[in-house]
Amino acid sequence: MARAEMKRLALVGLGAFALALGGCNNAVSGGAIGAGAGALGGMAIGSLSGDMGKGAVIGAVAGGIGGAIIGDQNRRRDQRNRDY
């Protein structure tokens, strides 16, 4: 499979996954979207150094953790705003 086809497939998959997570809580959807975006970014950076797979894994882990943290913070902020 050509690199351009892989990128298109990854973007389509990420978009479908993000739409499927629309009903999940902020931490889960933030983590999943962060993991997908991190994997794509990691693939791009990893391909420059010759190890696209390793870059994708590192990006997915970092993006997933960051996305979950940000999603949870957003949920907490929304809850505080509703309580006031």
Buried (B, 14 or more C-beta within 10 A) or exposed (E): EEEEEEBEEBEEEBEEBBEEBEEEEBBBBBBBBBBBBBBBBBBBBBBEEEBBEEBBBBBBBBBBBBBBBBBBEBBEEEEEEEEE
